[in-house]
Amino acid sequence: MDNSLLAHIEAVVDSGKAVISADDEAVVAIVQETVKSGRTASFYLSRKQARALRDLHWTPERIKASRLEPVSSEEKSRIESELGVEIGNFRFASFKCKSGHTFGAFEFLQQGIREHGVGSVKRIFELKNSAFLRVNPHFVVSCSECDQTMEGGIEYEGATYPGCSYPDPPICV
């Protein structure tokens, strides 16, 4: 193993995080167990692992019940021009606050940039050989227009996100 890779792993572990190396079946099982437990965790998965989890979660019934839609070309253009993030093939389920304002992919990514920085958000969409999965996240979604806390679920899916649905209960896989 490359010594520089070990240095990066050691830095991640030193920051209080864990690095796990296992075969695909073990990783998928660990993610599934985390989903079932209700605990929150982030996983950087191989594309093969992400596809396996996506296939388990996005059953034909689940796809039919979801509100996911591809981000419109207009919203995609706005995301790229105003936020500076290229989202590729990303799907999101928009919803409205009590005042009728829409919370769509733009607002989701805008909030992500406020919380994590534009570099972090851009980097997730730039992943080439891996995918990022946030399991059982605890989102506090605020309307960007009236600042009220919004009710409803967040559902999204894309090439670098195996998929997340945050209804009640939250499940991201």
N, C-alpha and C positions, 0 to 999 in steps of 0.2 A: 504494500500500500504506500502511496505517495506520502512523504513526510508532511508536505504542506496541507494535505487533506486531514491528516491527524491533528495538525495544529488548529485547523478550523473546527474540527469536532471538539477538541479540548476547550476552545474558546466558547463554543455553544454550551457545553456542559458546565464550564466555569460560571456562565451567566445564570445558572440555575435551571437550565433546560435539560432535556434528555435526548439522546440519539439512540435509536433502536435499529439494529440490522437484523433482518429475518427474511425468510422466503415469503413470496407473495401471499400464500394462504394464511400464514401466521399474521402478517400485517393486516390483511382484510379482517381476520377474526378479532384482532385487537381494536380496530376501528369500530366494528360492529358492537363489541362489548362496551366500548366507550359510549356509543350512541344509546344503548339500552340502559346504561348506568345513570344517564342524565348528567354526567360530568362534562365539563367543558375542556376541550383540548384542540390543538392545531396539529395537523399532519401535513407533511410534505411527502407526497406519494409519487411513485412511478406512474407513468401514463397507463400501464397495464393494471396496476392496483386501482387507480381511479376508475378505469372502465369497468372493472369487476364490481366495485361499489356502486357505480352509476347503474349498472344492469340490475343489481339487487334492489335498489331504491326506486328507480323509475320503471316500475312495472307498467304494462298497458293500462291497468286500472288507475294507477297513480298519475300517469300522464294525462289521462282523460279527466281526472278530478282536479288537476292542477290548473292554475291560472297563468302559467308561463306562456310568454309570447316573445318572439324575437324582438330585440330593441329596434324600433323604427329607424329608418335611415335619417329622419329629421333629428331624433333624439341622439342617435349615434354621432351625427355631425356636430351637434351641440356639445356633447361630451368631449369629443376630440378637440374642438376649437376653444371651448371655455375652460375645460379642466385639463386638457393636454394629455388625455389618456386614450389610447387606441384599444378598443374592447373586443375586436374580432367578432366571433360568433357567440354572443352572450344573450341569454334569455332572462327575463325578469317579469315578475307578476306585480304590476302597479296596483296601488290602492289609494284611498282618499282619507283625509282627516275629516273631523266632524264639520269643518267649515267648507268642505268640498275641494280643498287643494289636493292635487295629485302628488303622490310620492312614488316616483318612478326610478328607473335606473340612474338618471342624472342625479337625483337627490340622494340616492343610496351611495353613489360614488363620491359625491360632494361631501357627505357626512363622513365617509371613510377617509377622505383626504384631510378633513378637519381633525380627525382622531389619530390618524397614523402617518400623515404626510403624503404628498403627491408621489414621492419616490417609491414608497412602499406599495401604493396602489398600482402604479405603473408597472412595477417589477412583477407583481402577481400575473398581470396580463401578458408579460413578456416571457414567462416561463416556457422553455422549449422542450425539456425532457421530463418535466414533473408537473404536478398539479397541487394546489393548495386547498386544504379542506379544514374548515372550522366546524367542529362538532359541538352541538348544543350551545351555541353562542347566546349571550345575554345582551340583546340589542335593546337600547332605549332609543326609539326613533322619534325624532322631533320634526315637525313640519317646518320646512325652510321659509315659509311665508308668514305663518302666524305663531310659530315656536311652541305650539301645543304638543304634548306627547301624543303620539298616534297609536291607535289600536289597529289590530290586524296583523296578518302574517307577512313575512318576507320569504319569497321564493325566488331562487336564481340558480342558473346553471350555465356552464360554458366550458370551453376546452381546458382552461386552467383552473376551473372550479368544478369538481365533480357534481356539485349540486347541493343546494341547501333549501330546506323548507322550514320556516319558523312559524308554524301555526301553533295550536295548543294540542299536544305538547311539542316543543321544538325537536326537530329531527334533521340533522344535516348529514348526508352521506353522498 
